[in-house]
Amino acid sequence: MILELGNTWSVLNQQKDEDNIERIRADFHIHSSFSPDSRFKIKDLIKSCTKNNLNLIAITDHHTIKGAQEIQAEAPFPVIIGQEILSSDGEIIGLFLNRTIKKHMSAKETVKAIKDQGGFVQIPHPFDRFRNNHINKKALVEILGEVDIIEVFNARTILTKDIDQSIQFYLDNKEKFNLHKVGVTDSHTSYEIGKSYTELPMYDGQDHFLDSLNHGTVIGKKMSPFIHAVTRYNTWVKKLNWA
Ligand SMILES: [Zn+2]
């Protein structure tokens, strides 16, 4: 079932492409077993993406880009190297990175570290009240001029009104701050892969990436809240060295 989000949702995907450019399915927020809270092995991850017709992914592990680099080397489809960075103001994703970015810097410093590498700044699950680590509103407003992408839909966000708020935030600010939208799964398991995605025209190099996102369509399907229990379980399994 595709989630109905009322007016804000329908406003989102109004843009249509006039020309017949090939469109691809992408997911810009996926975790591998290199994240402390995922046991999603590289081989399984690649297989799962292929099976679910994803043509482009970003691996955004917590604290490291190592898994993303390995997946990029092995996958038969393009992989963007990303990282979900825990700043002292909450989580921020960097895309198109070459080096791991350290955690616990301020939002401003984190964004600067991403931009210094020529990366793009993506804000994950901006208003999800059940996540302790979502970016605080004050910091988000402060860095908005440097933000490139807003996750208007994250399949792990539990409350529809929190999703609605991120869509509204995007709509209110997209012109002024040149924001782009994505819908992501935030997958930590194969079960989640492909259920939500962003459809966009294939782009030619990083320089045309944001332009291509302007023509993107977001397809969102919410996960059951129980998916967070699986993540907590996996964190403990890894801490206790069970697997
Ligand atoms: Zn995540």
Boltz pocket constraint, residues with backbone or C-beta under 6 A from the ligand:
constraints:
  - pocket:
      binder: B
      contacts: [[A, 29], [A, 31], [A, 60], [A, 84], [A, 124], [A, 186]]
      max_distance: 6.0
